[in-house]
């Protein structure tokens, strides 16, 4: 259910072509991979991560292609019982330490809606917390939380207690969705950077 991947303890060789395949125990499992060390010759040697579908086609779907010496902060995932393939390749000169990564397989809890899949998550409780954590949000994320008041007399108030987005590239946006059923979202705020917003964001009238 969990373990480590590494090419070490020695440097990876020239002309390397190394492959690790992580296979979940059943179709209800997802696989999550996170790097704890990373050192590849930049732009010449790579670690690539693929998803291998369970349909038996053998077609690999590229998730990430990584190079350089910065440890990736993202957690890379595949879902629905797909396998994860990790591949290290190098050119004919210059080698480095390579990588160390931890992986685990998890059961998708009751297949409940998740904020970064499909239409996102709808919340109806009178109070609660929103977070993308505890892990870093992924690349190319599109995550949605919809807070629905219990009746038209209610307003919704949102206050941030932690905030860390890549400034000018990654954003948290807040919208009001009217009760008239038009589906038109009205922007309330667009936030980026690492400063915790001090404002309390509100929508009224049952929106």
C-alpha positions in Angstrom: 0.0 0.0 0.0 3.0 2.3 0.3 6.7 2.4 -0.3 9.7 4.2 -1.8 11.1 4.6 -5.3 14.7 5.6 -6.0 17.5 5.0 -8.5 20.0 5.3 -5.7 22.1 5.2 -3.7 24.5 5.6 -6.6 24.2 8.2 -9.5 22.0 7.0 -12.3 24.1 5.9 -15.4 24.4 7.4 -18.8 21.8 6.3 -21.4 19.6 5.1 -18.6 16.1 3.9 -19.3 14.6 2.9 -15.9 10.9 2.1 -15.3 8.8 1.6 -12.1 5.2 0.5 -12.4 2.9 0.9 -9.4 -0.2 -1.2 -9.6 -3.1 -0.6 -7.2 -4.7 -3.7 -5.5 -8.2 -2.9 -6.9 -10.1 -0.4 -9.0 -11.2 1.6 -6.0 -7.7 2.7 -5.3 -5.8 5.8 -6.3 -2.0 6.2 -6.2 -0.2 9.3 -4.9 3.5 10.0 -5.4 5.6 12.7 -3.8 9.3 13.4 -4.2 11.6 13.9 -1.3 14.8 14.3 -3.3 15.4 15.3 -6.9 18.6 15.9 -8.9 18.6 15.4 -12.7 20.8 17.0 -15.4 18.5 19.9 -16.5 17.0 19.7 -20.0 18.9 16.4 -20.8 17.8 13.9 -18.2 14.2 13.4 -17.1 11.8 11.7 -14.8 8.4 11.2 -16.4 5.2 10.1 -14.7 2.4 8.4 -16.6 -1.0 7.0 -16.0 -1.7 3.5 -17.5 -5.4 2.9 -17.9 -7.1 -0.2 -16.7 -8.7 -0.8 -20.1 -5.7 -2.8 -21.3 -4.9 -0.5 -24.2 -1.4 -0.1 -22.9 -1.5 3.6 -23.9 0.4 5.8 -21.4 -1.0 9.2 -20.6 1.7 11.7 -19.6 1.1 13.4 -16.2 4.5 15.2 -15.8 7.9 15.5 -17.3 10.5 16.7 -14.7 14.1 17.8 -14.9 16.6 19.9 -13.0 17.5 20.0 -9.3 14.4 21.5 -7.7 12.3 19.0 -5.7 8.8 19.0 -7.2 6.3 20.3 -4.6 3.2 18.7 -6.2 1.8 15.4 -5.3 1.2 13.4 -8.5 -1.9 11.2 -8.5 -3.8 8.6 -10.7 -7.3 7.5 -9.9 -9.8 4.8 -10.7 -7.5 1.8 -10.4 -5.1 3.0 -13.1 -1.5 2.1 -12.7 1.3 4.7 -12.3 4.4 4.4 -14.4 7.6 6.3 -13.4 10.4 6.5 -16.0 13.9 7.9 -15.7 15.9 8.6 -18.9 19.3 10.1 -19.4 21.6 11.1 -22.3 25.1 9.9 -23.0 27.0 12.3 -20.7 26.8 13.8 -17.2 24.9 12.0 -14.4 23.5 13.1 -11.1 22.0 11.7 -7.9 18.5 11.1 -9.4 15.5 11.0 -7.1 13.7 9.5 -4.1 9.9 9.4 -3.9 7.3 8.1 -1.6 4.1 6.5 -2.9 0.9 5.2 -1.3 -2.4 3.8 -2.6 -5.6 5.0 -1.1 -9.2 3.9 -1.3 -11.5 6.6 -2.6 -13.7 7.2 0.4 -17.3 6.3 -0.7 -16.5 8.0 -4.1 -17.7 11.2 -2.6 -17.5 14.4 -4.7 -14.1 16.0 -4.7 -13.5 19.7 -5.2 -11.0 19.2 -8.1 -13.1 16.7 -10.0 -16.1 17.4 -12.2 -18.6 19.9 -10.8 -16.8 20.1 -7.5 -18.3 20.0 -4.0 -21.6 21.5 -2.7 -21.7 22.4 1.0 -25.0 23.0 2.9 -23.9 23.1 6.5 -24.4 26.3 8.5 -20.6 26.6 9.1 -17.4 24.7 8.2 -14.0 24.9 6.6 -12.7 24.9 3.0 -9.2 23.8 2.1 -7.4 22.2 -0.8 -5.0 20.6 1.7 -3.3 19.0 3.4 -1.3 18.5 0.2 -0.2 21.2 -2.2 -2.7 21.9 -5.0 -1.7 20.2 -8.3 -0.7 21.8 -11.5 -3.5 22.6 -13.9 -6.0 22.6 -11.0 -9.6 23.6 -11.4 -11.3 23.1 -8.1 -14.8 24.3 -7.1 -16.6 24.6 -3.8 -20.3 25.8 -3.8 -21.7 27.0 -0.4 -25.5 26.9 -0.5 -27.5 28.7 2.3 -30.4 26.9 3.8 -32.9 29.6 2.9 -33.2 33.0 1.1 -32.8 34.9 4.4 -29.3 33.7 4.9 -26.0 35.4 4.0 -22.7 33.7 3.6 -19.4 35.0 5.1 -16.0 33.7 4.2 -12.7 34.5 5.9 -9.3 33.1 5.1 -6.9 31.8 7.8 -4.1 30.6 5.5 -3.3 31.5 1.9 -0.4 30.6 -0.4 -0.8 30.8 -4.1 1.8 31.3 -6.9 1.5 35.1 -7.4 0.0 36.2 -10.7 -0.2 32.6 -12.0 -2.5 30.8 -9.6 -5.7 32.3 -8.2 -8.6 31.8 -5.8 -11.8 33.4 -7.1 -15.0 34.1 -5.2 -18.3 34.5 -6.9 -21.9 35.1 -6.0 -24.4 32.8 -7.8 -27.9 34.4 -7.8 -30.9 32.5 -6.7 -32.8 33.4 -9.9 -31.5 30.3 -11.6 -29.7 32.2 -14.4 -26.4 30.4 -13.5 -24.5 33.7 -14.1 -21.6 34.1 -11.7 -20.9 37.6 -10.4 -17.3 38.1 -9.4 -16.7 39.1 -5.7 -12.8 38.8 -5.5 -9.8 37.5 -7.3 -6.9 36.6 -5.0 -3.3 35.6 -5.5 0.1 35.6 -3.7 1.0 34.6 -0.2 -0.6 37.3 1.9 -3.7 36.2 3.9 -6.6 38.3 2.8 -7.9 40.4 5.8 -11.4 41.1 4.3 -14.4 39.0 5.1 -16.1 38.2 1.8 -19.9 38.0 1.9 -22.9 37.3 -0.3 -26.5 38.1 0.8 -30.1 37.5 -0.1 -29.8 33.7 -0.2 -27.3 33.8 -3.1 
